[in-house]
Amino acid sequence: MTAHSSKGLEFDYVFIPYATEDAWMPRAKSSFFVLPREKAEGDEAKDARRLFYVALTRARKHATILYGKKEGLDKDLLRLRFIDELDKAHVSQTDVPAAAASALLIPKTKSVAALDARRQTEMAEYAKHYSKRR
């Protein structure tokens, strides 16, 4: 489910994957000519912040925010800036070693439903283990 489609809904547990600048912040678009802007500068960040908080506040009990530090071998990723705005008293952080994380990656060409039952159980246990508060 997307953050947009979660608006107005509630869940006990929410997972927000891909909480990186690349995934959440709008990309600059080039144009051959310039049209007058209707929005003020910085509105894209405000819109992205609101959408992030819509997703985050869908959780009744617990929210887990997931982000990677690297994509592939050479591309560094930046954590979404809005994570730093959260109250530190309510946030715990767990670093997952890259080797452990890569062992559970889902191939992009398959859906979770297509995975066998054993693999689904492994993924659920992994998510439970690393989302516990420390």
C-alpha positions as CSV (number, residue, x, y, z in Angstrom):
1,M,0.0,0.0,0.0
2,T,1.3,3.5,-0.8
3,A,1.5,6.3,1.7
4,H,-1.1,8.2,-0.4
5,S,-3.6,5.3,-0.2
6,S,-3.1,4.8,3.5
7,K,-4.7,8.2,4.3
8,G,-7.7,7.8,6.7
9,L,-6.7,4.2,7.6
10,E,-5.1,2.8,10.8
11,F,-3.1,-0.3,11.4
12,D,-1.5,-1.8,14.6
13,Y,1.9,-2.0,12.9
14,V,3.2,0.1,10.0
15,F,6.4,-0.5,8.0
16,I,7.7,2.4,6.0
17,P,10.4,1.0,3.6
18,Y,12.8,3.0,1.4
19,A,12.9,6.0,3.7
20,T,15.6,7.7,1.7
21,E,15.9,11.1,0.0
22,D,15.9,9.4,-3.4
23,A,12.6,7.6,-2.8
24,W,10.6,10.4,-1.0
25,M,11.8,13.7,-2.4
26,P,10.7,14.9,-5.8
27,R,13.3,15.0,-8.5
28,A,14.1,18.1,-10.4
29,K,12.4,18.1,-13.8
30,S,14.0,19.8,-16.7
31,S,12.0,21.8,-19.2
32,F,12.6,23.5,-22.5
33,F,10.7,26.6,-21.4
34,V,9.7,27.9,-18.0
35,L,6.1,28.3,-16.9
36,P,5.2,30.4,-13.9
37,R,5.1,28.4,-10.7
38,E,2.0,28.2,-8.7
39,K,3.7,26.8,-5.7
40,A,6.3,28.6,-3.6
41,E,9.9,27.3,-3.4
42,G,10.2,24.5,-0.8
43,D,6.6,23.3,-1.2
44,E,7.9,20.0,-2.5
45,A,9.7,19.3,0.8
46,K,6.6,20.4,2.8
47,D,4.4,18.0,0.7
48,A,6.8,15.1,1.2
49,R,7.0,15.8,4.9
50,R,3.2,15.8,5.2
51,L,3.0,12.5,3.2
52,F,5.7,10.9,5.4
53,Y,3.7,11.9,8.6
54,V,0.5,10.5,7.0
55,A,2.2,7.2,6.6
56,L,3.8,7.3,10.0
57,T,0.6,8.2,11.9
58,R,-1.3,5.2,10.5
59,A,0.3,3.1,13.2
60,R,-1.7,2.5,16.4
61,K,1.0,0.6,18.2
62,H,4.3,0.6,16.4
63,A,5.9,2.0,13.3
64,T,9.1,0.7,11.7
65,I,11.0,3.0,9.3
66,L,13.5,1.1,7.0
67,Y,16.2,2.7,4.9
68,G,19.4,1.4,3.3
69,K,22.8,3.1,3.4
70,K,23.8,1.8,-0.1
71,E,22.1,0.8,-3.3
72,G,24.1,-1.8,-5.2
73,L,27.9,-1.5,-4.8
74,D,28.5,2.1,-5.5
75,K,25.5,4.3,-4.8
76,D,25.3,5.8,-1.3
77,L,21.8,6.6,-0.1
78,L,20.8,9.4,2.3
79,R,18.3,8.8,5.1
80,L,15.1,10.8,4.7
81,R,15.6,14.1,6.5
82,F,12.2,13.9,8.3
83,I,13.5,11.0,10.4
84,D,15.7,13.4,12.3
85,E,12.7,15.5,13.2
86,L,11.1,12.7,15.2
87,D,11.2,12.8,19.0
88,K,14.4,10.9,20.0
89,A,12.6,9.6,23.2
90,H,10.3,7.5,21.0
91,V,12.9,6.3,18.4
92,S,15.2,3.3,18.6
93,Q,17.7,2.6,15.9
94,T,19.1,-0.8,14.9
95,D,21.8,-1.3,12.3
96,V,21.4,-4.5,10.3
97,P,24.6,-5.9,8.8
98,A,24.5,-5.8,5.0
99,A,25.2,-9.6,4.8
100,A,22.1,-10.3,7.0
101,A,19.9,-7.9,5.1
102,S,21.0,-9.1,1.6
103,A,20.2,-12.7,2.6
104,L,16.5,-11.8,2.7
105,L,16.2,-9.6,-0.3
106,I,13.1,-10.3,-2.5
107,P,13.8,-10.6,-6.2
108,K,12.2,-7.7,-8.0
109,T,10.5,-10.0,-10.5
110,K,8.6,-12.0,-7.9
111,S,5.9,-11.0,-5.5
112,V,5.8,-12.0,-1.8
113,A,2.8,-14.2,-2.6
114,A,4.9,-16.2,-5.0
115,L,7.6,-17.0,-2.4
116,D,7.4,-20.4,-0.7
117,A,6.0,-20.6,2.9
118,R,9.4,-21.2,4.4
119,R,10.8,-18.0,2.9
120,Q,7.8,-16.0,4.0
121,T,8.3,-17.3,7.6
122,E,12.0,-16.4,7.5
123,M,11.1,-12.8,6.3
124,A,8.5,-12.4,9.0
125,E,10.8,-13.6,11.8
126,Y,13.6,-11.3,10.5
127,A,11.3,-8.3,10.5
128,K,10.0,-9.1,14.1
129,H,13.6,-9.6,15.4
130,Y,14.9,-6.2,14.1
131,S,11.8,-4.2,14.8
132,K,11.8,-5.0,18.6
133,R,12.6,-2.0,20.8
134,R,15.9,-2.2,22.5
